[in-house]
């Protein structure tokens, strides 16, 4: 007996009859599933589902998804990082839980029977229950989660992992862990009916390294390894009892790329349930239109969709070919290509009784890249057209499409429904309208297109332009980050001709909530720290330097210039001739305020400088930061308040201990404090500092990123460290 009644209490939904009849076949689910939605950047975040800025899903949020016309929800989910496998792997790596992902995954090769944390299973269950209570379907998957499976689809021979060293792999270990995880998941959810589907992976192989000849090959031998992972998934679920005997299961094409779907088709796994209880999954992000953020020699970003091309910015029209200087109407993402690709999926899978889901799809909103109002309007109208085109072709071919929604509301987002501020409104009504109409709904959500265009108009000024970045915390007790990011292209990608960067800015940033003057004591738990960062090379290697240390003094009322040399970085940058991005990260708790940045320049060896970015278009921001272009009007400006000049501080990190030395101008009461990346105090000590040299030691068993804060009256020194 199956549960088919919706809107009843969750406890009733989860009761199973004593005998489990066969669930409907996968083909019977396609029509009622309708159009789908991803709760992205939440349950799949390793270890902490709120670490990427989203709250845990609430009943109000789930109701908003249903009200928007979606009838199936995909939950990208982490399992490895909520199990003792992570702990074992960290220990096998020498006990250091650093952020170099590939160093600690899979090290404990003899540990193949991990146990998922019971509290995490309950947390996932709560989200599943809320979705099913609204009458929707749920696809529960195994996501990237430190790459324990996704980045290890090979056997033995070292994978040339850029920036992390070569990594050898035991596919037998991965397969055993896959079996162990899904045995527990399936057993836990065994009484759920056909409204719960399982997906065995996410994008296996998508993070394979790139070289001069392209991405590391995914051939048939690797497909057989991936098939082994799917066999373990299927066998574990089918052996778990209850409705798992005939629950619909989903497996993914290599990298979930449509071009690799034939490999999955010819190596389709055997299902003990017989034919008809499985689906195939691919994702759809036509790169130049959906994800690309900087023009390259081989191709431009596509801003304007087919049928809504710009007459003044032709090189960014959909399908523009940089070699022929003409439009290719069969390019990835065009209506012709969508129709052809989706038709091929139908022939390859659907016509054989294997439905297909587009597990993720979307295109970034480029409000920061397009300065002309008329062109920006074309872009926004075109995005809606693109989503509608995908939805229309999916429905016509018996495919279920799932939009990717990360919850972010900054430039470059793919968000449809807001959630980070506790309100659940439609952020992108035009995109939603297009999808709703494709599925026979009215699609009458009020457009915000004109207001977006007006909001992003760049001011005219004879005195130059600047980026105004506003920071506003979402939480009151966690560490948060506000990011300004500049994606580099063309000649700006080569920073090897410089010895550092120069930044001219002014503004105010304060922490600890109501504190409005940084010269005033903001409390023990308020702190801010600003870093300059860059990413370089094919592996997007990360380098950063403290800018806050240079700004630990009150700025002038006008703009103040800061210079950061490559030798000032925590690790001196490499691959400077291939720089991908530069930017600023403002870290802190309860941070609010605004800074204005006039420009970023490169510093040459002879001391001269030249412009890299002068902010004539809306900047790209993330996290607690939002930005706009402003005119520079006159010479006056706001100051950037700081605490009184902080004592210079040297820090020595040893296993279990942190030592700080500094000079004090006078005797005073002082406090030293360690905060982890979540803004939690993990060690603290009050002491009497005396005039001259001082030393303080804090003990902690914690590992990973942390911030050391030493306060002496109104003075405060802040330093980011890495605990060992």
N, C-alpha and C positions, 0 to 999 in steps of 0.2 A: 504494500500500500504506500502511495506517495502522498506528500503533503502539497495540496494545490490551493489552499485557501490563504489569501493575503490579508494583511491588516490585523491579524490576530496577535496575541502576546507572543513574544519571542520564545518563552518557555514551551508554549504549545507547538511552535514551529519546529522545535528541536526534538520532539518526541517521535519515536519511530514505532511502526507496527512490529509485531513479533516476527513476521515474515516479510522479506524484502522482495517485492516484485521488480522486474526489469524496468529501469528508468527509460524515458523516451530516448530515441536515437538522436544523434547530434543534429541531423538535418531538421528534426522537428523543433529545435530550439532557435534556429536562425531568425525566423520571422518574429516571434515574441521578444527576442533579445533586442531587436531594433537597433538604435544607434547607441554607441558606448562611450564611456568616460573613464579617464585614469585619475585616481587619487595619487598624483605624482609627488615626488620629493618628500615623502612622509614615512610610510611603513617600511620602505626599502632602505632608509638611511641607516648605515651600519651603527649598531649599538644604541643610538638615541634617535627616535623618530621625530623629535622636534628640533634637532640640531641644525637643520637647513632652513629654519624660519617658519615652518608651518605648525600649527597646533594639531593635536590629535583630532581625528574626525569626530564630529558631534552629530546628534540626531537632527539638529537644525540644518547642518550642512548637507547631510544625506537627503533630507526632504527637499532642499533646494536643487540638488542634482535631479531628483525625480521630477520636480516641477518644471525643470528646463527641458523636459522631453526625453531624457535618457532612460533607458530601461535595462542597461547592463553596465556594471562597474568593474573595472580591472583594478586589483589591489597589487601593485608592485610591492614585494615583501622580502625582507631579510630573514634568514634562518641561521646561517653560519655564525654571524656575529652575536646571536642570542643563544649560543650553545657553548658547551665546554670545549668544542673544537678550537675556538679562537684562543682560549686560555692555554690549551695544550700547545698550539702552534707558536704562541708568543714565548712560552717557556723553552720550546725547542730552538728558538732563535736566540737564546742567551738571555731571555728575560727582559728584552727591550721592546716595548710596544710603540714603535715609531710610526711615522706617517708614510713610510716607504712601503706601500701596499704589498709589493711582490716579495718582500723579504720575510714576511712571517706567515704567509698563507701556504698551507700544505707541508710545513716543515716536519711535523710530527707524523711521519709516514706510517708508523705502526699504530696510530690512533684512528681507527676507521669506524668506530661506533659512537658517534657524538650523541649527546642528549640535549634536546631543545629545552630552554627554560620554561617551566610551567606557567609562570606569570606572563611570559610573552605570548604563549599560545592563547591564554585567556584574553589578552589585549587584542589579538587578531580576531578572535571569536566575537568580541564585542562589536567590532566594525562590520564583520560579516553579518551578524544578526541584525544590525540597524539597516543594512542594505536590503536584506531579504524581507524584513518587516514592511518595507515600502513596496514589495512586490517585484523588486528588480532581481536580476541575475548577477552572480559574482564570479569573476575569474580571479582565482588566487594563485599567484605565480611565485617562482623562486627567482629573485632579481640578481643584480650584479654582486652586491654584498661582499666586498673585498676581493672579488674575482676568483673565489675558491673553485668554481666550476667554469664560469664564463671565459676566463682568461687562460684556461688550462685544457684546451682541446687538442692535445698532442701527447706523444708518448716518449719518455726518456730524453731524447736529444734536447739540448738546451734551446729555449726560445730566446732569441736576442732581444731581451727586454730593454729598450732604450732608457738610459738613465738609471737603471736598477741592476745592471749586470745580467748575465745569462742565467736563466732559471730552467733547471731540469724538472720533469714532472713524471709522476706515476699515475697513469690513468686508472689503474686498479684502485688506488686510494680514493680518487675522486668518485669513481663509480660506487664504491662501498659507502662513502659518505652520502651520496645521492640516495642510495637505497635506504640508509638509516634515517635520513631526514624525512623522506616521504612516507615511510612506514609509520612514523609518529604523527605526522600531519594528517594522513588519511585515517588513521585509527581515531584520532581526536574528533574528526568531522564525519565519521562514518554514517551517522544517522541523518545527515542532511540530504535533501532530495536533489532533483536535477537543476535547481537554481544555483547550486554551487559546482563550479568547474575548476579543475586543477590544470596549471600550466607548468611544465617541468623545467623551464629555463627562461631566459630573457633574450639576450642577443649574443649567443655563444660565438666567440671569436672576433667580436667587433673591435676589441681593444688590441688585436694583434699589431705588432710594431710595423712601422713603415720604413722603407729604405728607398734608395734612389730608383729602384725598379718597380716600386709600388708596395702594396701591403703584403705581408707574409702570406704565402699561398694557402688557400683552403681547398684542398683537393679531396679526392675520394677516400684516401687513406684516413684523413682526419674526419671525414664524414662517418666512417665506420666507428671511430672512437666516440664521436657524438651520438651515434646510434646506440652504442653501448650504454651511454648515460641515460638515454631515453628508455632503453629496455629495463634498466634498474628502476627508473621512475614508475613505469607502467606495472612491472611485476610487484613492486612494493604496494602500490595503491590497490591493485586487484586482490592482493593477499590480505588486505586489512579488514575485510568483512563489511557487513552492512550494505549500504547503497553503493559502496565502492566497486562492487562487482560490475556495474554497468554505468558508472559515472562518466560523463564526457571528459576526456583528457586531451590536452593540447600540446603539440610539439612544434619546435621552431625550425625554420630554414637556417642554415649557417649564416650568422650575423643578421638574421631576419631580413636579408636582402632578397628582393624579388628575383634578381639574377641568379641567386643560388637555390631558388625553390626547386629546380629540376633535380638537384642532388638529393634533397629530402624526398621528393616523389619517387625516385628510383631506389631509395634505401628506406622505404617506409617501414617502421617497426611493426612487429607482430603483436596483436592485442589478444590476450587470453579470453576477452569477452566476445571475440568475434568481430565481424565487420560492422561499422556504423557508429562506434562509440568514441570516435576521435576527431579532432580538428587540427588543421595546420595553421601556423602563425607566421606572418611577415610584418614588417613595419614600413612606413612610408614617409620619408623625409627627403624629397628631392633637394639635394644639397645646396645648389646655387640659389634656390628660391627659399628653402626652409631654414637653413642653418648658417650659411656662409656669411661672415661678418667683415671681410676685407677682400678687395679685388686682387686677383693674381694675374700673372702673365698669361696663363692658360685659359683664363675665363673671368668674367665679371659676376658680381652679385646680381641676381634678378630681383628688381624691386616691383615691377609693374606686370600684372598678369595678362595673359593672352586676352585680347579684346578690349583691354584698357591700357594700351601702351602710351608712353609719354612721347611727345613730339620734341621735347627740349632736352631729354636725358635718354637718348635712344640706346646707349650702350648698356643701360641697366634694364632694358625691356626683356621680358621672358623669352628665352631661346636665342638671345644674341650670341653669335659666333664671332670670337675675336679674330679668327683667321680669315673668314670669308667676308666679315663686316656685314653680315646679314642675319635675318631671323630664321632659326631652325624650328619649325612648328612641330617637330617630333621630339624635341629636347625633353629631358626628364622633368616632369611636372606639368607639361602642357596638356590640354584636354585630349589631344590625339594620343599622347603617350599613356595617360591614365586609362583611357578606353581600351587601348591595346593590351596593357599590362594586366588590368583586371579581368579582361576577357581570357587571357592566357591562364590566369589562376583558376578561373572557372573550369576551363577545359582540363587542366592538370589535376585539379582536386575535386571541385564541387560536383562536376558531372560524374565523378566516381563515388559519390556518397560521402565525400570528406569536405565538410564546410571549412571556410577560411575566415580567420579574423585578422584585421589590420590592427595589431595590438597597440600600436602607437602611430599617431600621425599629427602633423602640425606644421606651422610656418611662423617664424618670429615676426613680431610687429616692429617695423623699422622707423618709429617716430623720431629717433635721434639721428638718423642718417640722411633724412630727406628734408632739406631746408625750404624748398619752394612749396608754398601752400597748395597750389593746384596739383603738383606731382604727389604730394603727401596724400591728398584726397584720392587720387588714382590708386595709389598703393593700398590704402585701407579698403577701398571698394574691391580691389583685386583679390585681397586676402579672403574676403567673404566669398568671392566667386570661386576661388580655389577650394575652400572647405566644402562649398556646395557641390562642386564638380566631383570631389572625392566621394562625398556621401551619396550622390546620385548614382555614380557608377558602382559603388559597393552594393547598394540596394538592388540595382538591376542585375547584378551577377550573383546574388545570394551570399554576399560577404558582409561580415559585421565590422564596422569601423569604430575605433576607440580614439577619441581626441586625447592628446597629452596635455595635462593641466598641472603646472607646478605650483600654483598659488601666488607666484610673484606678480607684482603689479607695475614693475619698472619697465623701462624701454627694453625691447627684445623679448617680451613675455609671450607666452602662448595661453594665458589664463582666460577662461570663460567665466568662472564663478569665483567671486572673492571669498576669502576665508581667514586671512591672517589677522584681521582686526575684529573678528567675532561677528561680522556681518556677512550675509550670504546673498549678495546682489549680482546681477549680470554685468560683468566688466566689458564683455565684447558682444553686444547685442546683434551687431550686423553679421558676425560669423555664426552665431547661434541661429539667427533667422534663416540663413542660407541652408544650414543643416536641417532645421525643422521642416522647411518647405520640401526638401528632398524626400522627407519621410511623411509627407502628406499632412503636416501640421500647419497652422496659420502663419507662424513666423512673424508675429506682429510686435516683437519687443521694440521699444522706442530706440531709434538709432542715436548713437553718440558721436557719429563720424564728424559732424561739423565742429563740435566742441573740441574734439581731439586735434583737428587741424588748427583751430584758433589757439589752443593751448601750446602748440608746438611751433607757432610762427616765430621766426628769428627776428629780433628787433633791428631796425635800421639805425646806424649810428656812424658818425664821423670819427668818433674817439676810440673805436675798437670794441671788441666783444670779449666776454669772459664767461666761464662756467660757474654758476652759482649752485653749490651742493648743499642741500639741507638734510640734516640727520635727525631722525626721530625714532626712538626705541619703541619696540613692540612689547617687550616683557619688562618686568621690574626687577628681576632677580637673576637673570642669566647674561652671560657674555654674548654680545652681538657684534656684527660686523657691517659697516657701511662701505661699499666699494665703488670707486670711480675707475672705470677701465677704458683704455684707449687701444683699439685694435689697429695695428700698424700695417701698412701696405706700401707697395712701390719702393721708392728710395728711402722712405722712413723706416723700412725694415732693417736697414744696415746701420747699426749703432757703433760699429767697430771703429769708425773715424773719430769717436768721442772718447773722452776720459771720464765722463760723468754727465749728470743731468742738472739743470737749473730750473727751479720752480718759483714763480712769483705769485704770492697769495696773501689774503687777509681774511679775517673772520673771527668767529667765536664758537668754541665747542665746550660744553660743560657736561659734567656727569653728576650722578646721584640725585636725579629727580629735581626737586624744587630749588636746588642750589643754582643761583644765577650769576655768581661772581666767583671765578676760580681762585681769586686771592683769598676767598673765605673758605673755611674748613667745610668741605663737602661730605664729610663722614668717612668712616673707615672703608666702606664698601663701594665708593664711587671711584672710578678710574677711567682714564682714556689713554690710548696709545695709537700713534699713527705711523704706518709704514709705507715706504715707497717700494713697489714691487715690479718685477718684469718676468716675462716668460719667453724662452728662446729655444730655437732648434726644433728638429722634428719631434722630439719627445716633450716639447713644451716644458722644459726644465724651469723650476721656480727659483727666483733669487729675490731677497728683500733686504732692506736697510731701514733702520729706525729714523724717521723724520721727526718724531716727537722729541727725541733727545736734542735736536737742534732748535726746536721751538719751545723749549722749557724756559722761556723768558717772554715777557710781554712784548708783543709786536708794536711797531709804530702804527699810528692811526691810518697811514696809507699802506699800500702794498709793501710787503717785505720779501726779499729774495733769499732763497735757500739753495745751496749747492751740495750735491751728493756725488762723490767720486765713486768709481767702481770699487776702489779699495775700501770704501766705507761700508760696503755690503757685508752681510754676515758671512756669505761665501761669494768670492769675486765671480761675477757673471762670466759664462762661457757662451760660445755661439752668438756673439754680438752681431755678427754679420747676417744673422737670421733671427731677428727679434720679432716675436709675434704680438706682444702686447706690453704696455706699461700702465701703471695706475697707482692709486692710493687706497689703502685699507685703513679705516678708522675703527679700532676695536674699543670696547668698553661696556660698562653697565650703565643703564639709564642715561644714555648719551643724547643730547639734543644740541642744536645750534646750526650755524651756517658758515661755510667758508666760500670765498670767491677766488677762483684761480684764473689769472690773466693769461699765462702761457706755460708751456714746458719746452725748454730748449736743450740742445746738446752742447756740451762744453768741449771745445777742441783743445789739443795739447798746448797751443799758444795762448790760451785763455779767452779767445773769442768764442762767441756762441751763435747758434742759428736755430730758428724755430722748428720744432717737431710737431707741436700741436698748439694752435691759438684759439681753439674753441669757437669756431664760427657755425657750429651745429650743435644740437642738443647732445650732451654727453651720455654715455652708457653708464648706468648705475645699477647697483644691486643691494639687497639687504636693507639696512636702515637708511640708505641714502636715496635721495631723489634729486634730479638736477634739471636745470634749464639754462638757456643762453640769456645773458643780460648785457645791456650796453654799459660801457665804462663811462661814467659821467663825472668829470672833474677829478680832483685830487684827494678829496676827503673819503674816508672809509671807516668802517668799524674796526676795532682792534680785536686781536685774538687773545682773550684773557687766558692766563695760565696761572698755576700756582707760583709763589715767589721762587726766584731762581733756585733750582734744586742742586744739591751737592752732587758732584761727580761721583759715580758709583762704579766699582769694578766687581764683577760677580764670578765666582768659581763654583761650578756644579760638579759634585761628586755623587756616586751612588748613595742615595739615602740622605744626602745633606746638600745645603746651599749656603755658601759663604759670601757675604757682601762686605766690601770695605769702602769707606768714604771719609771725607773730611768735613767737619762741622765748624762753623764760624763761632759758635758759642755753645755752652752747655744747655741741654734741653731734654725734655722727655720725648722719646721716639717710639715708633711702632714699625715692625717689619711684618709683612704679610705675603703669603703665597696664594694665588688664585689659579684654579684650573681653567680650561677652555670653556667651561659652563658657567664661569663667574662664581664658583663656590670657593669659599676660603678653606684651604687644606692644611695650612700651618700659619701660626701667628705668634708674635712675641713682642711684649713691651719692654723697653729698657731705657736706661739713662745714658744719653750720648754726651760726651764731653768735648770741649773745644779741641780741634785737631783731628788726628786719625782715629777712626772707629771701626770696629768689626762686629758683625752680628751673624749668628749661625741659626738656620732653621732646619729641622729634621722632618723628613717625609718619606713614606714608602710609595708615594704616587709616582707615575711615569708619564711622559708625554709633554705636550706644550703647556706652559704655565706663564704667569706674570708675577714678578717680584716687585712689591711696592714698599718703599721705605719712606715714612713720613716723619718730619721733624717740625712741629708746629705747622706753619702755613706752607712749608717746603715739602715737596713730594718728588721722589725719583721713581721712575717706572722703567722696568727692563723686561723684555720678553726672553724667556729661557726655555730650555728643553730638559726636563727632569730625566735622570737615568736610573 
